[in-house]
Amino acid sequence: MEDSLRSFKWADIGDIARGRPTLGMEMHVAAYRMFHYSLRNVLEENYGKDAIRHILVEAGRISGIEFCKHMLDVELPLDNFFKVLKEKMAELGMGILQIEHADFENMIFILTVSEDLDCSGLPASGEAICNYDEGLIMGILEMYTNRQFVVRETDCWSTGDWTCRFHVVAI
């Protein structure tokens, strides 16, 4: 975690309650996806698929670090940490997290996220596209454990699956 390389901080989100006194914290998934996919499209056209994958993973990673710092308790034991993470993700409408496999000793996990913001309901393209989510998971676990992780999406709504599945390994 090299803070000197990041400029995004939780404070950059601003005072939402003050800025949105009528609309509040809620927004429609379509509005999020308009932003996400138009930005992804412009970046891909200008820099290529490999670059956009890297950019989205890194953006997710720094978001995950900040999310963990400000929304989660890094002092919890790992099983309780995952329970709270699952609750927080559902509360914020990010998706429904499930832990399919957890090897706490070796820090190897298989996580699924259903009804996620990025891809649930999209037409199948044959390509796993939840790169931001890969980075988000990576950053959350990096902040919690002070270790680095490799996170790869192996199943995705866009590949014809009904949930996104992530293989997570500490390095």
N, C-alpha and C positions, 0 to 999 in steps of 0.2 A: 504494500500500500504506500505509494509515493505521493503524499499530499502535495508536494511541490509541482507535480505534473498536472494537477487538477485545479480548475478554478470554480467549478460548480460546488455550491454549498447549499445546505438546507434552507438557509435564509433567502436564497434566490427565488424560492417559491412565493415569498411575500406574505402579507397578511390577508389571507383570502376572506376571512370574516369581514374585515373592514372594506375590502375592495369589491366584494360581492354580497352586499347586505340583503338583497332581494333573492338572487339566484342561489346563493350559498355554495356548498361544496359539490353539488350534483351537476353532472353533464351527461349527455347522451353518448353512448358508445360510438354512434355514427360520427359525431363531431370529433372524437379522439381519432378514429380511423381516417377521417379526411385529412387531418394533420399528419398522422403517421405515414400513411401511404403516399400522399403527395410529396412529402419530404423524402421518403425512401426512393420514389420514382426519380425526382430531380437529382438526388445524389448518385443513384445508379447510372443514370444517363451521362452524368459528368465524370464519374470516377470508376464505374464498373462494379460488378457484383461482389468481387472479393473485397474491395474497399468498403462497400456499404455494409457488408457483413461485419468487418472489423469495426467500423464506426458504431454500428448499433450495439455490438457486444460491449465495446468500451463505454458507450453512453449508459447502457444498462448496468455495467459494473460500478461506475461512479454513483449512479442513482441508488444502487443496492447498498453501497457503503453508507451513504447519507441516510437512506431509509432505515437501515439497521441502527445507526447511531441515535436517531431521533424517534423511532417508532417501536423499537424492540428493546428488550432487556438482555444485554450480553452477559449478565451474571447468572442467568438461568442454566441449569443442566441442559444438555443437548436435546433430550427427549421433550422437556418442557418448552425449550426454545422453539422447536418445530411446532408444538401445539399452539403457542402464541402466534407464531408466524402464520399458521393456517387460519387462525381466527382473524388476524389483522388483514390478510389478503381477502378473505370473504367480506369482512366489514367494509373494506374500501372498494369492493367490486372488481378486484384485480383478477380473481379466478378462484377456483376451488382446488386447493392443494391437498394432495394425498401422498403419503410416503409408502411406496410399494416395497422398498428394500432399504434397510438401514444397517450398515456395518459400522458401528460407532468406533470400534477399535482401529480400523483401517481408513475410516472417513470415506467410505464409498456408499453412494446412495442412488436410488432410482426414485425420482419424484415425478408425479403427474400433476398437471394443471388443466382442469376442465373449465369450460365457459370463460376462457381467458379473453382479455381485451384485444389481443392482436389477431387471432385467426379463427376463433370459433364461429362457424357459419359461413366462412368464405368458400368459394368454389375450389375444388381440388385442382392443384397445379402440379402435383407430383414432387414438390420441393418444400422441405421444412423451412419455415420463414420466421420463427420466433427467436431471432438473434438477440433482440433487446432482452427478452426473458432469460436467455442463456447468461447474459452479462449480469442481469439483476440477481439471479440466484448466486452467481459467482461472487458478486460484491457483498451480498448479505452474509454468505458463509465466510468470506475472507475477513470481513469486519468482526464477525462473531468469534472465529477461531484464530485469527492472526496467521492464517496459512493461505496459500494460493490453491486454487481449484481449476480443473478443466471441466467445463460443462458442455455437453453436446445434446442437442435435441435429436432424438432418434425416431420419434413418431410425432405427427402434427396433423391438425385438421386438414391442412393443405396437402397432406400426403394421403388423405382418405381415412384417417383415423378419427375417432371421436374425442380424443384427448391428446394433449401434448405430453410427451414423455421425455424426461431429461436424465441422462446418465451423468453423475457427479462424482469426481474423484479428486482427492487432495493430492497435490504434487509436492 
